Amino acid sequence: MRGEGYYSERTAGARNVINDAGAMVFDAIRDLPPTNTLRLADFGAADGGTSQQMWDMVIRKCRETDDERQIEMIYTDLASNDFSTLFRMMQGMQGDPTHAYQNHFENVFVHGCGTGFHKQLMTSESLHLGFSATAMHYVSAKPMEIPNHVHAVCADVGSKAAFGEQAAIDWQNILLARAEELVPGGRFICLNFGIDEEGRYLGNTGGKHMFDHFHKFWRAIRDDGSITKDEYERATFVQYYRTIEEFCAPFMDPDSHVSRAGLVLKSSYTKLTKCPYEAAFKSAEGKMSNREYAENLIPTMRSWSETVFKTALRGRESSEINKIIDGFYQAYADEVAADPEGHAMDYVHIILDIEKTAS
Ligand SMILES: C[S@@+](CC[C@H](N)C(=O)[O-])C[C@H]1O[C@@H](n2cnc3c(N)ncnc32)[C@H](O)[C@@H]1O
C-alpha cells in the first residue's frame, strides 16, 4: 500500500465495509469467556485509518457498558508497512483526529507487529479477538507470472490453478496460526475479498470489468513500446480471490488440520458493498463532471494497485517509472471521463466469524 495516509484517505469503501462489521465485533467481544484484560488484533491493517472509526466505536460501546478492562490493540501488517503513520493517527497527530481513540479512552495500549499473518504472531492462547479486513487475498508467494493477464481471477486455467493451490495452503496456515494465538473461546472475524455465489468480485459486479481495464491499458503500453514484454508479464497481482466454498472448506471436514486445531465456523456470508464514489457521482445529479468522477474513482483503484505496476518496472529510473505509471492511470481516467457508465469499484466480501473452541 502507498504510505503516509494515502491508502486510507482514498478508500472510503473499505472503511464502510469495516464500519458495517462493528456490531459483529462488539457482539463477539461481549460473548467472550470472562477475561481480566482484552487483547485485540487487526491483521493487515495498512495505516489503520480504515478501521479506526470501527475500533473507536467498539471501545466506546465497551466503556458505555461498564467494560473497563485494559485493552491491548495489536496492529499487524508487512514489515514494509507505514506503521509510523498508523501510530500517529491513533494518537491524533495525523489526519482527522475524530476517531483517534487513544485520546478518548484510558487503558488502551496500541502496538504494531511487522510480520506477515501467515505465521503465528503472538504467544499461544493470548489473543481474545482477531479481526482482518480486505487483506487475506494476498498470497504469501507469487507461484508464477500470469502470461496473458494481470490477475488470477481472469487468468488461464493453469495459472488460476497455481494461484488457487497457493491460496489454499496460505488459508490453512493463516487459520492454524490464529488457532494457536486465540484463547479458548476466542474469535476471529474476517472480511475477505472473494467471489460470491453469483461469480461477482471486486470491480466485476455487472458493469465494466476493472481488472480487464487494468490489463487493457497495461497491454497498450507494451504494444506501443513504452514497456517491455518482461515488464508486461511481471505485472501480476500477488492475489487470489477465494470462493465462499474455498473459504469454508477447512471447516467442513472434521478431520482437517483446522478442525483438529479447534476452529469452528460460526457463520459465513457474502456481501456486496456499492462503490461510494459512483454513488456520490450519481447522487450529484449532474453537479459533478465526468472528469471529477474519474479523478475520484481512479485514485481509489490506484491506492492498492499501483505498487504492482511500479514493481514490474523495477530497474528503471524512478522518474521514468512515475511517468509511465501516471500515463497508465491517466488512460484509465480518460476512458472513465469520456463515458463513466458502468465504471465503478464495488466490493465483494466473504464475511467469516470463526471461534476457537473452548476444549
Ligand atoms: C487492501 S489493504 C487493507 C487494509 C485494511 N485492513 C482495510 O481493510 O482497509 C491490505 C493490507 O494487507 C497487507 N498485507 C498483505 N499481505 C500481508 C501479510 N502476509 N501479512 C500482513 N499483512 C499483509 C498489505 O500490506 C495491506 O496493508
The ligand as an SDF file (V2000), in Angstrom:
LIG
                    3D

 27 29  0  0  0  0  0  0  0  0999 V2000
   -6.1580   -3.5550    0.8850 C   0  0  0  0  0  0  0  0  0  0  0  0
   -5.2070   -3.3250    2.3230 S   0  0  0  0  0  0  0  0  0  0  0  0
   -6.4380   -3.4410    3.5740 C   0  0  0  0  0  0  0  0  0  0  0  0
   -6.1520   -2.5850    4.7360 C   0  0  0  0  0  0  0  0  0  0  0  0
   -7.2570   -2.5210    5.7800 C   0  0  0  0  0  0  0  0  0  0  0  0
   -7.3350   -3.7620    6.5380 N   0  0  0  0  0  0  0  0  0  0  0  0
   -8.5810   -2.2070    5.1430 C   0  0  0  0  0  0  0  0  0  0  0  0
   -9.4720   -3.0580    5.1510 O   0  0  0  0  0  0  0  0  0  0  0  0
   -8.7350   -1.1060    4.6080 O   0  0  0  0  0  0  0  0  0  0  0  0
   -4.3460   -4.8640    2.5010 C   0  0  0  0  0  0  0  0  0  0  0  0
   -3.2690   -4.8400    3.5620 C   0  0  0  0  0  0  0  0  0  0  0  0
   -2.8290   -6.1890    3.7770 O   0  0  0  0  0  0  0  0  0  0  0  0
   -1.4500   -6.1380    3.9620 C   0  0  0  0  0  0  0  0  0  0  0  0
   -0.8670   -7.4640    3.7480 N   0  0  0  0  0  0  0  0  0  0  0  0
   -0.7000   -8.1400    2.5920 C   0  0  0  0  0  0  0  0  0  0  0  0
   -0.1150   -9.3150    2.8170 N   0  0  0  0  0  0  0  0  0  0  0  0
    0.0870   -9.4000    4.1490 C   0  0  0  0  0  0  0  0  0  0  0  0
    0.6630  -10.3780    5.0080 C   0  0  0  0  0  0  0  0  0  0  0  0
    1.1590  -11.5130    4.5250 N   0  0  0  0  0  0  0  0  0  0  0  0
    0.7010  -10.1460    6.3190 N   0  0  0  0  0  0  0  0  0  0  0  0
    0.2060   -8.9780    6.8340 C   0  0  0  0  0  0  0  0  0  0  0  0
   -0.3560   -8.0110    6.0670 N   0  0  0  0  0  0  0  0  0  0  0  0
   -0.4000   -8.2170    4.7480 C   0  0  0  0  0  0  0  0  0  0  0  0
   -0.9770   -5.1160    2.9670 C   0  0  0  0  0  0  0  0  0  0  0  0
    0.3240   -4.6700    3.2680 O   0  0  0  0  0  0  0  0  0  0  0  0
   -2.0500   -4.0600    3.1510 C   0  0  0  0  0  0  0  0  0  0  0  0
   -1.7110   -3.1290    4.1370 O   0  0  0  0  0  0  0  0  0  0  0  0
  1  2  1  0
  2  3  1  0
  2 10  1  0
  3  4  1  0
  4  5  1  0
  5  6  1  0
  5  7  1  0
  7  8  2  0
  7  9  1  0
 10 11  1  0
 11 12  1  0
 11 26  1  0
 12 13  1  0
 13 14  1  0
 13 24  1  0
 14 15  1  0
 14 23  1  0
 15 16  2  0
 16 17  1  0
 17 18  1  0
 17 23  2  0
 18 19  1  0
 18 20  2  0
 20 21  1  0
 21 22  2  0
 22 23  1  0
 24 25  1  0
 24 26  1  0
 26 27  1  0
M  CHG  2   2   1   9  -1
M  END
$$$$
